[in-house]
């Protein structure tokens, strides 16, 4: 009798543990990391980013960048080299992100200078917006709750709402709110704030396509926090798995960089 009771107790404990594990909800940091994995491949890659600025519905500027990225083995954060392709006045200028350091190189004067990730690059897109990054490495996430929000195509999505606080210096934004689809971990919407908690801009992640093994957003629409008629669209094309040589990610190598 005692043996039967013991076996029953063991089976109950195992069943209860398994059920509890299966039902456990992911934490805020896990949700954020899963969303990062939707945005970013887990291997070195390259792509083309086209930034288009609109004012009151009219195109006012456009810029094209070639981006080469790979994750650092120790930190897990991406390191990126960005080559300016167009317009012609900016062709072959470079931007390097190593850790949270950002460097700009102009071949005309052969000088590299440190720049701020918060500085605007074009329209509402900042320098830090065009480099590849994992939010979970630089921000502490808190799960605010679940909300139904409209995505960039005006469709309703049930989302986790996370509040992100910067845990490292020199990040692009001090505070971010993100909405992540509860069923797919796809990023849907973000709001970016200044240190004084002023809304800087709102971003929508759209046009999901199969790229490098997963459905990823191929367009980000950024709307100014004060003027909703000031919109910047980032489109991501020419995704390719590729080697990113370590030399490319060194500041001293920038004057010698030649695109393949």
N, C-alpha and C positions, 0 to 999 in steps of 0.2 A: 504493500500500500504506500509506504514511504517512498519507494523507488518510483512508483507511478506519479505521485505528487511532485517529486523532484523533476521528472521529465516534463511534466506539464508546466511547471514553473519556468524551466529553461526555454521551452518552446514559446511560452507567452512573452518572456523577456526578449527573445530574438525577434519575434513577430512585432512586438511593440517598438523595438529599436529600429527595425527596418521600415515600419510604417512611418514612424516619426521622422526618419531621415528622408524618406521619399516626399513627405509633406512639408518639410522645412522650406521656408521661403528664403531666397537668396538675400544677402545683405546688400546695403547700398553700394559698398565698394565693389562687390562682385557684379552688380548690375552695370555699374559704370565701366568696369573692365570688359564685360561682355559687349557693351556698346562700342568701346574702342576697337575690339576685334572685328566688328562689323565694318567700321570705317577703314581699318588698316590691315593690309596683308601681314603675315607673320614671317616674311622673308624680304630680303632687299628687292626694291622695285623702282621703276621710273614711271612717270606720267607727264602729261601736259596739262597745265592749268591756264585757262583763259579767264581773265577778269574783265567784266563789262560793267561800266557805270551808267546809270540812268538817272536823269533829273526830270521830274514831271512827265514820265513816260517816254522821254527822248534820250537816245544814246548820246553820251557826252565824251566817253573815253573808253579805250580798250587796251589791254596789255596781255602778252602771252609769255608764259614761263615754262621752262623744262625743269622738272623736279626729280631729284635722285635721293632716295632715302633708305636707311637701314637702321635697325634697332641696336643700341649699345648692349653688349653682352652683360655688363655689370648692372647698369641702372634700368634697363628695359625701355628707356626713353629713346625716341628716334633722333638720329643725327641726319641732317639734310644739306644738300647742296642745290641751290636754285640758280639757274642760268636764265637771264633775260633774253628772250627771243625777239619780241616786238613790243613797241614800235622800234624803228631803226635807230632812233636816238639813244635807246637803252640797250641795244643788242650787245650781248657778251658781257654785260655787267653781271656780277655774281653776288650771291648772298649765302652765307654759311651759318648753319645752326649746329653748334656743338655743345651738348649739355643745355644750359639756359643762356649761353653766350651766343650773340648774333653779330655777325661781321658782314660788312658790305665792301665789295671790291670793284673799283672802276679802272678798267684797263687804260683809260686815257691818261690818268695820272699815276697809275701803278701803285696805288695806296689802298690799304685796307683799314677801315675804321669800325669801331664797335658802335652798334646802333641799338635802339630800343625796340623790343617786340611790339610795344604799344603804338609806335609811330605808324601813321597811315602810309600805305603803299599806293593804293588807288581807291578812290571812293571811300566806302566804309570798310574796306579790307585792310587790316593792319599787317605789318611785317610778319607777326606771329601767326596770322591766319593762313598763310600760304605754305608753311612748313608742316611736315607730318608730326603729330604729337599724340601721346597717350595721356588723356586727362587723369586717369587713375594713378599715374605716377606723380603728378604735381598738385593734386587737389584731394581734400578729405570730403567724402560724400556723406550726406545725411538724407535718409528717405523721408520726404515730407508726407507722402501719401500717394494715392492714385487719383488721376483726373482724366476726364474725357476732353481732348483738345482737337482743334482743327489742324490738319497738317498743311503742307505747302500747296496741296491740290484741293483744299477746302473739304477734305474727307475727315470724318470723326475717327479718332484713334484713342483707345484706352491706354493710358501711359502711367509709368512710374514717374513721379516728380522728385527730382533730387536737387538739393542745395549743395553747391560745391564751394569750399573755402580753400584758398591757396595755402599750401604748406611749404612752398619753396619760394625764394626771392626771384625777382626778375621774370615772373611768368607774365603772359600777355594780359590776363584779367585777374582782378582781385577776388571777384565773386561771380559765380555763374549759376543760373537755374537751368536745368535740362529736363526734357520730357522724353522718355524712352519707352517704346512700344512694349507692353507687357507680354505679348505673344511671340515677339521675334527679336527683342533687344535692339531694334533699329532706332537710331536717334531720329527724333521727329522735329524737335524745336529746342532752341536755346535762347536765353536772355543773358547778356553780358553787362556787368556793372563796373563802375569806377570804384576807387577806394572810398569815396564819399557816398557810395551806394546810389549813384545816378545811373539810370539806364542808358547805356551807350548804344546798344543795337540789339535787334532780334534776328535770329537766323532760323531758316527752315531747310531741312535736308530732304532732297527730292530725287526723282528720276533714278530709282534703284535699278541696277543692271548687274548681270553676272560678270564679275571682273575678278580675275586671279583667284578663282575657286569659291567665291561667295557673292551674294547679292549685296552690293555696296552703293551708297549714294554717289551719283555722278554730277550732282548740281547742289550748290548751296546758295540760297537767296538771303542776302543780308539787308535789313531795313534799318535806317537810322532811328535812334531812340527819340529824337525830337521832330524830325521831318520825315514822315512816312513816304513822301514822294522822292526821297533820295534812296535809291536801291542799287546794290552792287551784286552781280551774279557771278559766282565762281563755277566754271564747268571743267570737269576732269575727264580727259580723253587719253588715248594711246597708252593705256595701262600695259605694263610689261614687266615680267620677272627678269631681273638683270643683276649682274654683279655691280657693286658700288665699291670701288677700290678704297682702301683705307687712306691712301694718299689724298684722294679727293676731299676728304673731310678734315684736312689740316690747313690751318690758316696760312702757313708758310708756302703751301703749294698753290694757292690761288693764282699767282702771276703765271704759273706754268700750265694751268688747266687748259686742255684742249678737248672739246666734246668728241665722242667717238662717232 
